[in-house]
Amino acid sequence: MITEADKNGSVEPRISGPIADQYDCIVMGAGPGGGSTAAILAQQGWKTLLVEREAVPRFHVGESLMPETYWTFERLGVLEEFKRIAFTKKCGVQFVSSDGKESRPFVFAEADSRPSAETWHVERADLDCLLFDTAAKNGADCRDMTRVLDVQLSDDGLHQIQVQQPCGEKKSVLAKVVVDATGQQSLIPTRLGIRKIDPNLKKAAIWGYFDNAKRNAPGEAEVTCILHTDDKAAWFWYIPLRDGRVSVGVVGDNDYMLKGGQSPTEKFDMLRRHCPGLVHRLENATEVSPLRVAKEFSYTTTQRAGRGWVLVGDAYGFIDPVYSSGVYLALLSGERAADAIDAGLRAGDLSGEALSNWTESFDQGVVWIRKLVHAFYCNEFSFGAFMKAHPEHGQNLTDLLVGKVFAGDPGRIFKDMDPWIEKSKQMAKEGIPMDTASDSDIAIA
């Protein structure tokens, strides 16, 4: 976990010593996808190298978790560590409309009695470090401050990865399987030209951390808040963390956020003044970190695996931060990829077909989260009005928001939502209000 040396800016690698010449699997990138993949493969007895170019722990955005992350954490055996670290418990989601009207907090446990109904707001440095250390405890050779310089994929033999170690020395390492978990850097997709930006979700985010921002009263459930600006041109996330800090970020179209002559700080400050639900929350707050920027982060890949290689986490694809699906999908892709690699190594079949045998069902679940994101960004559409007309979809919407998208019939809500969205667009063109209900009127059963 994060030590005082880490907090004070130590740049010493967590593990030193020579890297072996050959491994069963090399995992590039130690985020949730890479950490879970390496931990499970090492647990199964495979010689695994996990490399991360930055010092661990390292900063990363993505603090709000979907409840369904619980099951991968349970498999990795880290739930007790969550209690020890005392991450802030996340009990639900609250939506705040463009006029500042707040929905009743959507508390997961009211619709889900399973232990996974309560999740967490996490500091990603701590979470990723926990997964890195868990992989090491399971037997993986885990190296931070180790940069991948080159990836040479072989059509019929061992792959060769050239890395630069913390001391500056370069080394070529061989592996039967290479896992790309390099996040938005996405080494293999970039090299193969298989990364595809979602043209309808070309967004940018500006975010930072605040002290003395408004928190719920002691004993009240903490939730992730999603708040629209007054013109619905952008939205803010508001995530309460430990030690009184709050992560606050704003998301909008890439050009709107980053062009027009304003600096990111000027844009952030302007938008926070135009977010009625945010004004009073940050009234006495102090910004305690530099603002950061990410852009055009919604994309997918047209190929997920090949002979002896597979993508996981954000290298596989990323949708949008609005429903906090990123860490969940990264963890789950890492878990499923690890199982496919384990089976492939045992069977001597490392074909692309064998290593991607989980991706079709994975994509079938992800599509419903993606559709829900597109609905959120349709300004003519109101979730409140839709749920008022179709309360029978309450449980279905609950399942989508907690991440239960891989079993049953999670897409049934869209049989009514899709035509409703199209009707909303048409009526907006004609200047006819669809309904007086707003998104803050959502009451999910």
C-alpha positions in Angstrom: 0.0 0.0 0.0 1.0 3.7 -0.1 3.8 4.3 2.3 5.2 7.5 3.8 8.0 7.2 1.3 5.5 7.0 -1.5 3.7 10.1 -0.3 7.0 12.0 0.0 7.8 11.4 -3.7 10.2 8.4 -3.5 11.1 7.1 -7.0 12.6 3.8 -5.9 11.1 0.8 -7.7 9.0 -1.5 -5.5 10.8 -4.6 -6.7 14.4 -4.8 -7.9 16.7 -7.5 -9.2 17.1 -9.1 -12.6 14.1 -9.8 -14.9 14.0 -13.4 -16.2 14.6 -14.1 -19.9 11.3 -15.9 -20.5 7.7 -16.0 -19.1 4.5 -17.8 -19.8 2.8 -14.4 -19.9 3.8 -10.8 -19.9 1.2 -8.2 -18.9 1.9 -4.7 -20.0 0.2 -2.1 -17.7 -0.7 -2.4 -14.0 -4.2 -0.8 -13.9 -7.3 -2.8 -12.9 -7.2 -4.9 -16.1 -3.5 -5.8 -16.0 -3.5 -6.3 -12.2 -6.4 -8.7 -12.2 -5.0 -10.6 -15.2 -1.6 -11.0 -13.6 -2.9 -12.0 -10.2 -5.2 -14.7 -11.6 -2.6 -16.2 -14.0 0.1 -16.2 -11.2 -2.5 -17.8 -8.9 -2.9 -20.6 -11.5 0.8 -21.2 -11.4 1.9 -19.5 -14.6 5.2 -17.6 -14.7 3.9 -14.1 -15.2 5.6 -10.7 -15.6 3.6 -7.6 -14.8 5.3 -4.3 -16.0 4.2 -0.8 -15.3 6.0 2.2 -16.8 5.2 4.6 -13.9 6.1 4.3 -10.2 3.5 2.4 -8.2 1.4 3.8 -6.7 0.6 6.3 -9.5 -2.1 8.8 -10.0 -5.1 7.8 -12.2 -8.7 9.1 -12.5 -11.7 6.7 -12.0 -12.6 6.7 -8.4 -16.3 5.6 -8.5 -16.9 1.9 -8.7 -19.9 0.0 -10.1 -21.3 -2.5 -7.6 -20.6 -5.5 -9.8 -16.8 -5.0 -9.2 -17.4 -6.9 -5.9 -17.2 -10.3 -7.5 -13.8 -9.9 -9.1 -12.5 -8.4 -5.8 -13.9 -11.4 -4.0 -12.1 -13.8 -6.4 -8.9 -11.9 -5.9 -9.3 -12.1 -2.2 -9.0 -8.4 -1.5 -12.3 -7.5 0.2 -10.7 -7.5 3.6 -8.1 -5.1 2.4 -10.9 -2.8 1.3 -12.1 -2.7 4.9 -8.6 -2.1 6.2 -7.9 0.8 3.8 -11.3 2.2 4.7 -12.3 3.5 1.2 -15.4 5.6 1.3 -18.5 3.4 0.9 -20.6 4.2 -2.2 -24.3 3.5 -1.6 -25.8 4.8 -4.8 -26.1 7.5 -7.4 -27.9 10.9 -7.4 -28.8 12.9 -10.4 -29.1 16.7 -10.4 -30.9 18.4 -13.2 -29.9 21.5 -15.2 -32.0 23.7 -12.9 -30.5 22.3 -9.7 -33.4 20.0 -8.8 -32.0 16.9 -7.0 -33.4 13.4 -7.5 -34.0 11.2 -4.5 -30.7 9.3 -4.0 -30.8 6.1 -5.9 -29.6 3.6 -3.2 -28.5 0.3 -4.7 -29.5 -1.8 -1.6 -33.1 -0.8 -2.0 -33.3 -2.8 -5.2 -30.5 -5.4 -4.6 -30.1 -7.5 -1.4 -26.8 -9.0 -2.5 -23.5 -8.1 -0.6 -22.4 -6.4 -3.8 -25.0 -3.7 -3.5 -22.7 -1.5 -1.4 -19.5 -0.5 -3.3 -16.8 2.1 -2.9 -15.3 5.4 -3.9 -11.6 4.7 -4.2 -8.3 6.6 -4.6 -7.0 4.9 -7.7 -3.4 5.0 -6.5 -4.4 2.8 -3.6 -6.6 0.5 -5.6 -4.1 -0.1 -8.4 -1.3 -0.6 -5.8 -3.4 -3.1 -4.0 -3.9 -5.1 -7.2 -0.2 -4.8 -8.1 0.7 -6.2 -4.6 -1.9 -8.9 -4.9 -0.4 -10.1 -8.1 3.0 -10.1 -6.5 1.7 -12.1 -3.5 0.2 -14.6 -5.9 3.6 -15.1 -7.4 3.8 -12.7 -10.4 7.0 -10.9 -11.0 5.8 -7.3 -10.7 7.9 -4.4 -11.9 7.1 -0.7 -11.8 9.1 2.1 -13.4 9.7 -0.4 -16.3 8.9 0.9 -19.7 7.9 -1.2 -22.7 10.1 0.0 -25.6 9.0 -2.5 -28.3 6.6 -5.3 -28.9 7.5 -7.9 -31.6 4.6 -10.3 -32.1 5.4 -13.7 -33.6 3.1 -15.6 -35.9 4.4 -19.0 -34.8 6.7 -18.7 -31.8 7.5 -16.7 -28.7 6.8 -13.0 -28.6 9.6 -10.6 -27.8 9.2 -7.6 -25.6 11.9 -5.1 -25.1 11.8 -3.2 -21.8 13.8 -0.5 -20.1 14.4 -1.2 -16.4 14.5 1.5 -13.7 18.3 1.5 -13.9 18.1 2.4 -17.6 19.3 -1.0 -18.8 17.4 -2.5 -21.8 16.4 -6.1 -21.9 14.5 -8.4 -24.3 12.1 -10.8 -22.7 10.3 -13.7 -24.4 6.7 -14.8 -23.6 4.1 -17.3 -24.9 1.4 -14.7 -24.3 1.3 -10.9 -24.2 -1.5 -9.0 -22.5 -1.9 -5.4 -23.5 -3.3 -3.5 -20.5 -1.7 -0.2 -21.3 -4.9 1.8 -21.0 -5.4 4.6 -23.5 -1.8 4.3 -24.6 -3.0 1.0 -26.1 0.3 -0.2 -27.6 -0.9 -3.1 -29.7 -4.1 -1.5 -31.0 -2.2 1.6 -32.0 0.5 -0.4 -33.8 -2.0 -2.6 -35.6 -4.4 0.3 -36.4 -7.3 -1.4 -34.8 -8.4 1.4 -32.4 -11.6 3.2 -33.4 -12.8 6.5 -31.8 -16.6 6.6 -31.2 -17.7 9.6 -33.3 -20.7 10.2 -31.2 -18.7 10.3 -27.9 -15.8 12.6 -28.7 -15.7 14.1 -25.2 -13.1 15.7 -23.0 -12.9 16.0 -19.2 -11.3 18.5 -16.8 -11.0 17.5 -13.2 -9.4 18.1 -9.8 -9.7 17.6 -6.1 -11.3 19.8 -3.4 -11.2 20.1 0.3 -14.1 21.4 2.4 -16.6 20.6 -0.3 -20.1 19.7 0.9 -20.5 16.2 2.2 -23.5 14.3 3.5 -24.1 14.4 7.2 -22.5 11.7 9.4 -24.5 8.5 9.0 -26.0 9.4 5.7 -25.1 7.3 2.7 -22.5 8.7 0.3 -23.3 8.6 -3.3 -21.8 9.6 -6.7 -23.5 12.8 -8.0 -24.1 13.5 -11.6 -24.9 17.2 -12.2 -25.9 18.9 -15.4 -24.9 22.5 -16.3 -27.8 24.9 -16.8 -27.7 24.5 -20.6 -26.9 20.7 -20.5 -23.8 21.3 -22.6 -21.7 19.6 -20.0 -22.0 17.6 -16.8 -20.0 17.2 -13.6 -19.1 14.2 -11.5 -18.9 14.7 -7.7 -17.3 11.8 -5.8 -16.7 12.0 -2.0 -13.4 10.4 -1.1 -11.5 9.8 2.2 -10.1 12.5 4.4 -12.7 15.0 3.4 -11.7 15.3 -0.3 -14.0 15.3 -3.2 -13.2 14.5 -6.8 -14.9 17.0 -9.1 -14.8 16.7 -12.9 -16.6 18.1 -15.9 -17.3 16.4 -19.2 -18.5 17.8 -22.5 -17.9 17.7 -26.2 -14.1 17.8 -27.0 -14.3 21.0 -29.1 -16.6 22.8 -26.6 -14.3 21.9 -23.7 -10.9 22.6 -25.1 -11.3 25.2 -27.9 -12.6 28.7 -27.9 -9.6 30.5 -26.3 -10.2 29.5 -22.7 -7.6 27.6 -20.7 -8.8 24.4 -19.0 -8.9 26.2 -15.7 -11.0 29.1 -17.1 -13.4 26.6 -18.7 -13.7 24.6 -15.5 -14.4 27.7 -13.4 -16.9 29.0 -16.0 -18.8 25.7 -16.1 -18.9 25.3 -12.3 -20.6 28.7 -12.1 -23.2 27.4 -14.6 -23.9 24.2 -12.7 -26.7 25.1 -10.2 -26.3 21.9 -8.3 -22.6 22.4 -7.9 -22.5 26.0 -6.7 -23.5 25.4 -3.1 -21.6 22.1 -2.9 -18.3 24.0 -3.7 -19.2 27.2 -1.9 -16.6 26.8 0.8 -14.3 24.4 -1.0 -10.6 24.8 -1.8 -9.0 23.3 -4.9 -6.1 21.2 -3.7 -4.7 19.7 -6.9 -3.8 21.0 -10.4 -6.7 20.5 -12.9 -6.1 17.6 -15.3 -7.4 17.1 -18.8 -8.3 14.0 -20.8 -9.8 14.1 -24.3 -11.4 11.8 -26.9 -11.4 8.9 -24.5 -14.3 7.0 -25.9 -13.2 4.3 -28.4 -13.4 0.6 -29.2 -11.1 -1.9 -31.0 -11.9 -3.9 -34.1 -9.8 -6.9 -33.0 -9.4 -8.0 -29.3 -6.9 -10.9 -29.6 -4.5 -12.6 -32.0 -2.1 -15.5 -31.8 -0.6 -15.3 -28.3 -1.9 -11.8 -27.5 -5.1 -10.3 -26.0 -6.4 -6.9 -25.0 -7.9 -6.0 -21.6 -9.1 -2.9 -19.8 -8.9 0.5 -21.6 -6.7 -1.0 -24.3 -9.7 -3.1 -25.2 -12.0 0.0 -25.2 -13.5 2.7 -23.1 -17.0 4.1 -23.2 -17.5 7.1 -20.9 -17.1 8.0 -17.2 -20.8 8.9 -16.7 -21.9 5.5 -15.2 -18.5 4.6 -13.7 -18.2 1.5 -15.8 -14.5 1.8 -16.6 -12.9 0.0 -13.6 -15.6 -2.7 -13.6 -15.1 -3.6 -17.3 -11.4 -3.5 -16.9 -11.4 -5.9 -14.0 -13.9 -8.2 -15.7 -12.0 -8.2 -19.0 -8.8 -9.0 -17.0 -10.5 -11.9 -15.2 -12.0 -13.4 -18.4 -8.8 -13.0 -20.4 -6.9 -14.7 -17.6 -9.2 -17.6 -17.7 -8.9 -17.9 -21.5 -5.1 -17.7 -21.3 -5.0 -20.3 -18.5 -7.1 -22.7 -20.6 -5.1 -22.0 -23.7 -1.7 -22.6 -22.0 -3.0 -25.9 -20.6 -4.4 -27.0 -24.0 -1.5 -25.7 -26.0 -3.9 -23.5 -28.0 -2.9 -19.9 -28.0 -4.8 -19.0 -31.2 -6.7 -15.7 -31.5 -9.9 -17.7 -31.4 -9.0 -19.4 -28.1 -7.8 -16.2 -26.4 -10.9 -14.2 -27.5 -13.5 -16.8 -26.7 -14.9 -14.6 -24.0 -15.1 -11.3 -26.0 -18.4 -11.9 -27.9 -20.4 -12.4 -24.7 -18.5 -9.5 -23.1 -19.4 -7.2 -25.9 -23.0 -8.3 -25.7 -23.1 -7.0 -22.2 -21.1 -3.8 -22.8 -23.5 -2.7 -25.6 -26.2 -2.0 -23.1 -24.0 0.2 -21.0 -23.0 2.0 -24.2 -26.6 2.5 -25.2 -27.4 3.9 -21.8 -24.5 6.4 -22.2 -25.8 7.5 -25.6 -29.3 8.1 -24.0 -27.7 10.2 -21.3 -26.1 12.5 -23.9 -29.4 12.9 -25.8 -30.5 16.3 -24.5 -34.0 15.9 -25.9 -34.5 12.7 -23.8 -35.5 12.8 -20.2 -35.0 9.7 -18.0 -37.5 11.1 -15.6 -40.2 11.4 -18.2 -39.5 8.0 -19.6 -39.5 6.3 -16.1 -42.7 8.1 -15.2 -44.3 6.5 -18.3 -42.6 3.1 -17.9 -42.2 2.3 -14.2 -42.1 -1.4 -15.1 -38.5 -0.9 -16.2 -37.3 0.3 -12.8 -35.5 -3.0 -11.9 -34.0 -3.2 -15.4 -32.5 0.3 -15.1 -31.2 -0.6 -11.7 -29.5 -3.7 -13.1 -27.8 -1.6 -15.9 -26.6 1.0 -13.4 -25.0 -1.6 -11.1 -23.4 -3.5 -14.0 -25.7 -6.6 -14.2 -25.5 -6.7 -18.0 -24.1 -10.2 -18.7 -27.1 -12.4 -17.8 -30.8 -12.5 -18.3 -32.4 -9.9 -20.7 -30.6 -6.6 -19.7 -31.6 -4.9 -23.0 -35.4 -5.2 -22.7 -35.7 -1.6 -21.5 -34.5 -0.3 -24.9 -37.5 -1.8 -26.7 -39.4 1.1 -25.2 -36.6 3.6 -24.7 -35.3 3.6 -28.3 -38.6 4.7 -29.8 -39.1 7.1 -26.9 -35.8 8.8 -27.7 -36.6 9.1 -31.4 -40.0 10.6 -30.5 -38.4 13.0 -28.1 -36.0 14.2 -30.8 -38.9 14.7 -33.3 -41.1 16.6 -30.8 -38.1 18.8 -29.9 -37.7 19.7 -33.6 -41.4 20.6 -33.7 -41.2 22.6 -30.4 -43.5 20.3 -28.5 -42.6 19.4 -24.9 -42.6 15.6 -24.4 -43.4 15.7 -20.7 -42.9 18.0 -17.8 -41.0 15.4 -15.8 -37.3 16.0 -15.5 -34.4 13.6 -14.7 -34.6 14.6 -11.1 -38.0 13.0 -10.9 -36.5 9.6 -11.3 -37.8 7.2 -8.6 -36.4 3.7 -9.3 -38.2 0.7 -7.8 
